[in-house]
């Protein structure tokens, strides 16, 4: 409920700012910003293998196939005049797989390298991104993965489009690797998500 209110507030602020903005499109501004990103298309996700370690009998392994993610990301950061961005984020990610689902909430940092020289004079800015975060999983259907520490590692690339000095939108590809904390009696494999994501950013 809280994250839905935050998203609604952010989108309303962005839309109103766009309506009122008078500046010409530019990709050369710098300063602080807030934004949101949504994942909407998955492809080529890994399987997730969970091995229960038994000391008195053979270990048992469960495989969850067709792992997909639906990230909802809120972020705040600083953009340099050269279009590089440093941001902190909160990622609410719903993971679905054959056999169940789990929610993973992570907090982390992303860094983007912008390449405005490739599109000089344009409102488009290509970028590559590297990030990492940490959080926990929560699941009522995949009990073995409930309340497990998770590290999230992200690489990505895409393009920003600046509508004006205040607002830009982006679309890109992200490769998100989830590393689960193994326990004495449980060994959880890493899994990767390949997601097309789109977002909007408001610059102060």
N, C-alpha and C positions, 0 to 999 in steps of 0.2 A: 504494500500500500504506500509506504513512504517513498520508495523509488519511483512509483508511478506518478506521485505528486511532484517529485523533483523533476522528472522528465517533462511533465506537462508544463511546469513553470518555466523550464529552460526553453522549450519550444515556443511558448507564447512570447517570452522576452525576445527571442531571436526573430520571430515573425514581425513583431511590432517595431523592432529596431530596423529591420529591412524596409518596412514601409516608410519610416521617417527619415532614413538615411539619404543624404543628398550628394555624397562624395562619388567621384568617378571610380570604377573598378581599378584596383591596384594589387600587386603582389609584393610590394616593397615595405609595408608598414611593420612596426615592431611594437611590443608591449604585451601585457597580460591578456589572457583569454580564458573562456570556459567553453565546454562543448560536450557533445554526446555522440556516440557511435553505436550503430546497431549491426549485428551480423544477420544476413538474410539468405545466404546460399552456401551450403556445405558440399564438398566433394572430396573423395579419396580419404576419408577418415580411417584411422587405425582401429584394430580390435583392442580390447582391454582384457588382459589375462590376470586372474587373481588366484594365487596358489596358497592353499592352507597347509602350513607345515605341521606335520604330526611326528611326534617322537616315538610313538609305539606302533605306527602302521604307515602305509604308503601315503605320500602327500596327495592331496586332491587339487585339481585345477579346474577353474571355471572361466570360460571365455565369453565375453560380451562383445558381439559384433556390431558393425555399422554405427560406430560412435560418431555423433554429431553434436554441435554446440550452437547455442543461441545467445551470444554475448550482448549485454546491454551495458555500455561503458559510459561513465561520467568522468570528466577530466578537467583539470585546471592547469595552466602552464604559462610559459613565457616564450614568445616568438622574437628571435633576433632579426635585425634588418636584412640579414642574408638568408632568411627563411628557415633557418634551423630552429627547432622547437624542443624545449625540455618541459615535460609535463608529469604530474602525478595523476593516478587514475584509480577508480574503483570499478571492478568488473563483476557484474552479476551474470553468471553464465549457467544456463540450464543445459546439462549434458544428457542426451538420450542415447540409448543403446538397446539392442535386442535383449530383453529380460528385465529392463528397469530404467531408472533415471536418477540423477543426482544433481543438486545445486552446488556450485562452487563459487564462493565469493572471495575475490583476491584484491589486494591493494599493492600498487607498484609504481614504477617509473618507466616512462618511455622517452627515447630521444629520436628525433627525426632530423635527417639531413635533407634540406631542400635544394633544388637545382634550378633556380629562376633563370639562370643564363641560358638554359636549353630552350626557354620559351620567352625570351626577352621581348618586352613590349606587349606581352599577352597577360591575361588574368589567370593563366594556368601555371601551376608549379608542381613538377614531379617531385617525389620524395621516396626515400627508403627509411625504414624504421627498425629500431632494436629496443627491446624492453624486457622487463622482468618483474615479477611480483610474487607474493606469498599469501596463502589463505587457508581455508578449511572447506571440506566437503560436508554436505548434509543430504541424507537420503533415507526415505522410508521403505524403498523397494530393494535397494542394494545395501543390505544391512552391513556387509563386510567393509563397505567403503564409507560408512557413516562416521562423521567426526574425525576425518583423517586430514593431516597436514598436507598441503599441496603447494608446489612451486610451479609458477607459470613462466615460461620463456617464450618470447614472441619476436618474430621477424616479419617484415612486411614491406610492401611497396604500393604506390598508388599515385594519385594526382589530386591537388587542391584546385578549386576554382573560386576566385575571389569575385563576389558580386559587387562589393564596394570595400571601403576601408574597415568596415565593421563586421562584415559577414563573409564567410567562405564555407563551401561544402567540399567534401572529399569522398572519393570512392577508391577502394583498393583491395588487395589480397593480403591476408594475414595467415601465417603458419604458427599455430599456438601449440606448444608442447607442455603437457601436464605431467609433472613428476610427483608421484605419490610417496609419502613417507612410509617405508616398510617397517613392519613390526616383527617381534620375535616369532610369532606364529602365523604371519601373513606377509606374502610377497606380492606386491602389486606392480605390474609392468607400467612403463611410461606409455602414454598415448598421445597422438598428435591430431590436431584439427586443422583443416584447410578451409578457410571461410572468406567469402566476399563480404566486405563490410562497407557501410556508407555512414557519413556523419555530417554534422553541421557545427560550426564554431562561431562564437561571438567574441569580437575583440574590443577591449575597453579603450 
